[in-house]
Amino acid sequence: MAELKRLSRHRLAQIVAADIAPGSYVNVGLGIPTLVARYLDPAKEVVLHSENGILGLRGLTEGETGDIDLINASKEFVQLVPGSSICEQATSFAMMRGGHLDATVLGAFQVASNGDIASWSTGDDDAVPGIGGAMDLVAGARKVIVTMEHTTRDGRPKLLERCSFPLTGARVVTSVYTDLVVIDIDPARGFVVRGLADHVSREQVQALTGAPLNWSDSLICLAH
């Protein structure tokens, strides 16, 4: 299993970015989601949201100097785009809670086949929990898109029949993009695979997944 040819983090971010609908208002989280912003086609006019109060931002280009007054919720330097706006955090969270975001892209520790997500704590006594705005985002966004590695560092499944970690949200995840597959969550069927990484078999993926996988009739091959 260690020899599986997995998608790189940047390739995974490209795949997610390509699937985001034009004109969407989207919040992107830490890790792989941050990379998604780099690969959004400007022609699609996707507007990025940061829960600390920015609507309409982009990452810095090479050579740009960061401004300490312009950071996102991850404390990374960002730049405003034409037409952007800034508001206080209460209004920003009202956007999230009020269903005004088309999608949120975030990472997770675990996702269950019914759409449950655990992303803020492993439950360990020595772990430092980090809820942030995730609970508000998964409750309010129209689509909840998870991007993550398919397994933990020691090879344990992160896609399960039931989450064992404290939940961030119940039955909220729309789709999951891992370094092996793209999965949609169907209320009746659970995990439905619509994309499979090149040179990876169905049997290999199922062996690394803690819940049954269903397969789309129009399965897409994901090139590396």
C-alpha positions in Angstrom: 0.0 0.0 0.0 2.9 2.4 0.7 3.8 2.2 -3.0 0.5 3.6 -4.2 0.9 6.5 -6.6 -1.1 9.2 -4.8 -2.1 12.6 -6.1 0.2 15.5 -4.9 -1.3 18.2 -2.7 -1.0 20.7 -5.5 -2.6 18.3 -8.0 -5.5 17.7 -5.6 -6.0 21.4 -5.1 -6.1 21.8 -8.9 -8.9 19.2 -9.1 -10.9 20.9 -6.4 -10.5 24.3 -8.0 -11.7 23.0 -11.4 -14.9 21.8 -9.8 -15.9 25.1 -8.1 -18.7 26.7 -10.0 -18.2 30.1 -11.6 -19.3 33.1 -9.6 -19.3 31.2 -6.3 -18.6 32.8 -2.9 -16.2 30.4 -1.2 -14.4 30.1 2.1 -11.1 28.2 2.1 -9.5 26.7 5.2 -6.0 25.7 6.2 -3.7 23.2 4.5 -4.7 21.8 1.1 -7.7 24.2 0.9 -5.3 27.2 1.0 -3.7 25.8 -2.2 -7.0 25.6 -3.9 -7.1 29.4 -4.1 -3.9 29.4 -6.2 -5.5 27.3 -8.9 -8.9 29.1 -9.4 -9.4 30.4 -12.9 -9.7 34.2 -12.7 -12.3 34.0 -15.5 -14.6 32.1 -13.2 -14.8 35.1 -10.9 -14.9 33.1 -7.7 -15.0 35.4 -4.7 -13.0 34.1 -1.7 -14.2 34.8 1.9 -12.1 34.8 5.1 -14.0 34.6 8.4 -11.9 37.4 10.0 -13.8 39.8 7.7 -12.6 39.9 4.1 -14.7 39.2 1.1 -12.6 39.2 -2.1 -9.0 38.3 -1.5 -6.1 36.5 -3.1 -2.7 35.2 -2.0 0.5 37.2 -2.5 2.3 36.8 -5.8 6.0 36.2 -5.9 7.9 39.3 -4.8 4.9 41.0 -3.2 5.4 42.3 0.4 2.8 41.4 3.0 0.9 44.1 4.9 0.4 43.3 8.6 -3.1 44.8 8.4 -4.1 42.3 5.6 -4.2 38.7 6.8 -6.7 35.9 6.5 -8.1 33.8 9.3 -5.0 31.6 9.1 -2.8 34.7 9.8 -1.3 34.5 6.3 -0.6 37.7 4.3 -3.2 38.3 1.6 -4.1 41.0 -0.9 -7.5 42.5 -1.8 -8.9 42.2 -5.2 -10.9 44.9 -7.1 -14.4 45.1 -5.6 -13.4 43.5 -2.3 -14.9 44.6 1.0 -13.9 44.4 4.7 -16.2 44.1 7.6 -16.1 43.3 11.3 -16.0 39.7 12.4 -19.7 39.6 13.5 -20.9 40.5 10.1 -18.5 38.0 8.5 -19.9 35.2 10.7 -23.4 36.3 9.8 -22.5 35.6 6.2 -21.4 32.1 7.2 -24.3 31.3 9.5 -26.9 32.8 7.2 -26.3 30.5 4.2 -24.7 33.2 2.1 -21.6 31.2 1.1 -21.9 28.8 -1.9 -19.2 26.5 -0.5 -16.6 26.0 2.1 -13.4 24.0 1.4 -11.8 22.6 4.6 -9.7 19.7 5.9 -10.8 17.0 8.3 -9.5 14.3 10.6 -12.4 12.0 9.7 -15.5 12.0 7.4 -18.3 9.4 7.8 -20.4 7.9 5.0 -23.5 9.8 6.2 -21.7 13.2 5.8 -20.5 13.7 9.5 -17.2 15.6 9.8 -14.7 15.7 12.6 -12.1 18.4 12.0 -11.3 20.2 15.3 -10.1 17.6 17.8 -8.8 14.1 18.0 -10.1 13.8 21.6 -6.6 13.2 23.0 -5.9 14.7 26.4 -2.8 16.4 25.2 -4.3 17.7 21.9 -4.9 21.4 21.4 -8.4 21.8 19.9 -8.9 24.3 17.1 -12.6 24.9 16.3 -12.2 28.3 14.7 -15.1 29.0 12.4 -15.5 25.5 11.1 -18.7 24.7 12.9 -20.3 27.8 11.6 -19.0 27.2 8.1 -20.2 23.6 7.8 -23.6 24.5 9.2 -24.1 27.5 6.9 -22.4 26.9 3.6 -24.5 25.4 0.8 -21.7 22.9 -0.1 -19.2 21.5 2.3 -16.1 20.2 0.4 -13.4 18.3 2.3 -9.9 17.9 1.0 -7.5 15.6 2.8 -5.1 12.7 2.6 -7.0 9.4 2.3 -5.3 7.9 5.4 -3.4 9.0 8.5 0.3 8.9 8.5 0.3 5.4 10.0 -2.1 4.2 7.3 -5.4 4.3 9.2 -8.6 5.2 7.3 -10.0 8.7 7.5 -13.1 7.8 5.6 -15.3 5.8 8.0 -18.8 4.4 8.7 -18.9 6.5 11.8 -16.5 9.2 13.1 -14.7 8.4 16.4 -13.6 12.0 17.0 -15.8 14.8 18.3 -18.0 16.1 15.4 -17.7 19.5 13.8 -21.0 18.9 12.0 -23.6 16.2 11.4 -24.6 15.1 7.9 -23.2 18.2 6.3 -20.4 17.1 3.9 -21.2 17.2 0.2 -18.0 15.8 -1.3 -14.6 14.6 -0.3 -11.4 15.0 -2.4 -8.5 12.8 -1.2 -5.1 11.9 -2.8 -6.7 8.8 -4.2 -10.4 9.5 -5.0 -13.1 12.1 -5.5 -16.2 11.1 -3.5 -19.8 12.5 -3.4 -21.9 11.7 -0.4 -25.4 10.4 -1.2 -27.9 10.2 1.6 -29.1 6.8 0.5 -25.8 5.2 -0.8 -23.1 6.8 1.3 -19.7 7.2 -0.3 -20.0 7.3 -4.1 -16.7 7.5 -6.0 -16.8 9.6 -9.1 -13.0 10.0 -9.6 -10.1 7.6 -9.1 -6.4 8.4 -9.3 -4.6 6.9 -12.3 -2.7 3.6 -11.6 -4.8 2.9 -8.5 -7.4 0.1 -8.3 -10.8 0.0 -6.8 -9.7 -2.8 -4.5 -6.7 -0.8 -3.2 -8.8 2.2 -2.3 -11.5 0.0 -0.6 -8.8 -1.6 1.5 -7.8 1.8 2.8 -11.3 2.9 3.5 -13.3 2.2 6.7 -16.7 2.1 5.0 -18.2 0.5 1.8 -17.5 2.4 -1.4 -20.0 2.7 -4.2 -18.8 3.5 -7.7 -20.3 6.0 -10.2 -21.2 4.6 -13.6 -19.2 7.5 -15.2 -16.0 7.1 -13.2 -13.4 9.7 -14.1 -9.7 8.9 -14.2 -7.6 11.5 -12.3 -4.3 12.1 -13.9 -1.3 12.9 -11.8 
